[in-house]
Amino acid sequence: MSQKLYVARSSAVAARKLGREMMIMSGRDSTLFTLDEVATIIWESANGLATLDEIVELRICAEFEVEPVTAVRDAETMAEALAQHGILHISREPILDSNTSVGSAK
């Protein structure tokens, strides 16, 4: 990634962790999402102050055998998809209030 992207969980969802996966229901349209283990780690780490690069480096690459470049690219794609559904917020600046609709910053 050339620019740092900050990610934050949306407060307009209901979420429950089942094992190592996360079930998320969108408050927007009641769509149900199941996040795999890696996406769950990103979701749990998305506090608005951590960049996607940091989350990947400190959590994903530390736990899984994956090249950082590949992991960042995959995490960015996943975060963009979740942002389109209103599950995550993405910004080029820290996100202090996840209620703010930031949208995609790519």
Secondary structure, DSSP 8 states (H G I E B T S, - for coil): --S--EEEE-SSEEEEEETTEEEEEETTT--EEEE-HHHHHHHHH-EEEEEHHHHIIIIIHHHS---HHHHHHHHHHHHHHHHHTTSEEEESS--S-TTS------
